[in-house]
Amino acid sequence: MDNITSLIRDRINEIAARNGGKIRPDDVVEDARDPDSPLHARFEWDVSKAANAHWLDTARELIRAVRVTITTDTTVVSSVAYVRDPSVGSDEQGYVSVTTLRSDEDLAREAIVYEFARANGALARAREVAAALNLRSEVDRLIAGVNRAKAKAEKSKPENRPNA
């Protein structure tokens, strides 16, 4: 979601303040039902469209929940069965099985770089929380490690290899 405006941030803070500094999604939705609320326009109020969006979110959740067991020469790995398909555009949806990716080195590399980027996003959020709680140094070390792994994966791309 794009950056929120100060009006929306202030309204969320007001809702939390009314609840002793705690906030629940239900509290936000209840406030947003009021057409005069600055939160109102951020919600889809057409029930059919909202239901379809929810169904798509549920479908994504179900796809991400499928696990697969892969046995290599030396180990057995339990992994998610499907990941975002790196062959589709950034504005498209799609998933591909990790077993399919195992046979396509380039797509596999793109998929892992994407996963590292997702991890970086989650860790960036964790860094903000950790900084507020004076616990930032450990998160910074994790981010550095993910960045090293991502850079290593990116450097192994065929165009970065001699004679590729």
C-alpha positions as CSV (number, residue, x, y, z in Angstrom):
1,M,0.0,0.0,0.0
2,D,1.2,3.5,-0.8
3,N,2.4,5.8,2.0
4,I,-0.5,6.9,4.1
5,T,-1.4,10.6,4.5
6,S,-1.0,12.4,7.8
7,L,-4.8,12.5,8.0
8,I,-5.1,8.7,7.8
9,R,-2.2,8.3,10.2
10,D,-3.8,10.7,12.7
11,R,-7.1,8.9,12.4
12,I,-5.4,5.5,13.1
13,N,-3.6,7.0,16.1
14,E,-6.9,8.4,17.4
15,I,-8.6,5.0,17.2
16,A,-5.6,3.5,19.0
17,A,-5.7,6.2,21.7
18,R,-9.4,5.5,22.3
19,N,-8.4,1.9,23.0
20,G,-5.5,2.4,25.3
21,G,-2.8,2.5,22.6
22,K,-4.0,-0.8,21.0
23,I,-5.7,-1.2,17.7
24,R,-7.5,-4.0,15.9
25,P,-8.4,-4.2,12.2
26,D,-12.1,-4.4,13.3
27,D,-11.7,-1.0,14.9
28,V,-10.3,0.5,11.7
29,V,-13.1,-1.0,9.5
30,E,-15.8,0.2,11.9
31,D,-14.4,3.7,11.7
32,A,-14.0,3.5,7.9
33,R,-17.7,2.6,7.5
34,D,-18.5,6.3,8.2
35,P,-18.4,8.0,4.8
36,D,-16.9,11.1,6.5
37,S,-14.0,9.1,7.9
38,P,-10.6,9.7,6.1
39,L,-10.3,5.9,6.0
40,H,-13.5,5.4,4.1
41,A,-12.1,5.7,0.6
42,R,-9.3,3.2,1.3
43,F,-11.8,0.4,1.4
44,E,-13.8,-1.4,-1.3
45,W,-17.4,-1.1,-0.2
46,D,-18.8,-2.9,-3.2
47,V,-19.5,-6.3,-1.6
48,S,-19.0,-8.3,-4.8
49,K,-15.6,-6.7,-5.5
50,A,-14.5,-7.0,-1.9
51,A,-15.6,-10.6,-1.7
52,N,-13.6,-11.4,-4.9
53,A,-10.5,-9.7,-3.5
54,H,-10.9,-11.7,-0.3
55,W,-11.2,-14.9,-2.3
56,L,-8.1,-14.1,-4.3
57,D,-6.2,-13.4,-1.0
58,T,-7.5,-16.8,0.3
59,A,-6.4,-18.5,-2.9
60,R,-2.9,-17.0,-2.5
61,E,-2.7,-18.1,1.1
62,L,-3.7,-21.6,0.1
63,I,-1.1,-21.7,-2.7
64,R,1.6,-20.5,-0.3
65,A,0.6,-23.1,2.3
66,V,1.2,-26.1,0.0
67,R,4.5,-27.9,0.9
68,V,6.7,-30.3,-1.0
69,T,9.4,-32.6,0.1
70,I,12.5,-32.7,-2.2
71,T,15.2,-35.3,-1.7
72,T,18.7,-34.6,-3.0
73,D,21.7,-36.8,-3.0
74,T,22.5,-35.8,0.6
75,T,19.5,-34.2,2.2
76,V,15.7,-34.1,2.4
77,V,14.2,-30.6,2.3
78,S,10.7,-29.6,3.1
79,S,9.8,-26.4,1.3
80,V,6.8,-24.4,0.1
81,A,5.6,-26.0,-3.1
82,Y,4.8,-22.8,-5.1
83,V,6.6,-19.5,-5.3
84,R,5.9,-16.3,-7.3
85,D,6.6,-17.1,-11.0
86,P,9.5,-14.9,-12.0
87,S,8.5,-15.3,-15.7
88,V,5.4,-13.2,-15.3
89,G,5.4,-9.4,-15.3
90,S,5.5,-7.4,-12.0
91,D,1.9,-6.4,-12.7
92,E,0.7,-10.0,-13.2
93,Q,-0.1,-12.8,-10.8
94,G,1.2,-16.3,-11.0
95,Y,3.0,-19.1,-9.1
96,V,5.3,-21.8,-10.2
97,S,6.2,-25.1,-8.5
98,V,9.7,-25.3,-7.0
99,T,10.1,-28.6,-8.7
100,T,9.6,-26.9,-12.0
101,L,12.2,-24.3,-11.0
102,R,14.8,-27.0,-10.2
103,S,15.0,-27.7,-13.9
104,D,15.4,-24.0,-15.0
105,E,18.5,-22.5,-13.5
106,D,17.7,-18.9,-14.7
107,L,14.2,-18.9,-13.4
108,A,15.4,-20.5,-10.2
109,R,17.9,-17.8,-9.7
110,E,15.3,-15.1,-10.4
111,A,12.9,-16.7,-7.9
112,I,15.5,-16.8,-5.1
113,V,16.6,-13.2,-5.8
114,Y,12.9,-12.3,-5.5
115,E,12.6,-14.2,-2.2
116,F,15.7,-12.4,-0.8
117,A,14.0,-9.1,-1.8
118,R,10.9,-10.1,0.1
119,A,13.0,-11.0,3.1
120,N,14.7,-7.6,2.9
121,G,11.3,-5.9,2.9
122,A,10.3,-7.8,6.0
123,L,13.6,-7.1,7.7
124,A,13.4,-3.4,6.9
125,R,10.1,-3.4,8.7
126,A,11.6,-5.3,11.6
127,R,14.5,-2.8,11.7
128,E,12.0,0.0,12.2
129,V,10.4,-1.8,15.1
130,A,13.8,-2.8,16.5
131,A,15.1,0.7,16.3
132,A,12.0,1.9,18.3
133,L,12.8,-0.7,20.9
134,N,16.6,-0.2,20.9
135,L,17.3,-3.6,19.3
136,R,18.4,-2.6,15.9
137,S,22.0,-4.0,15.7
138,E,20.8,-7.7,15.4
139,V,18.4,-6.8,12.6
140,D,21.1,-4.9,10.8
141,R,23.3,-8.0,10.8
142,L,20.5,-10.1,9.4
143,I,19.9,-7.6,6.6
144,A,23.6,-7.6,5.8
145,G,23.5,-11.4,5.5
146,V,20.5,-11.4,3.3
147,N,22.0,-8.7,1.1
148,R,25.2,-10.8,0.7
149,A,23.2,-13.8,-0.3
150,K,21.1,-11.9,-2.7
151,A,24.2,-10.3,-4.3
152,K,25.8,-13.7,-4.6
153,A,22.8,-15.1,-6.4
154,E,22.6,-12.1,-8.7
155,K,26.3,-12.4,-9.6
156,S,25.8,-16.0,-10.6
157,K,23.5,-14.9,-13.4
158,P,24.7,-16.2,-16.8
159,E,25.3,-12.7,-18.1
160,N,27.7,-12.2,-15.3
161,R,29.6,-15.4,-16.0
162,P,32.4,-15.5,-18.6
163,N,31.5,-17.4,-21.7
164,A,27.8,-17.6,-20.9
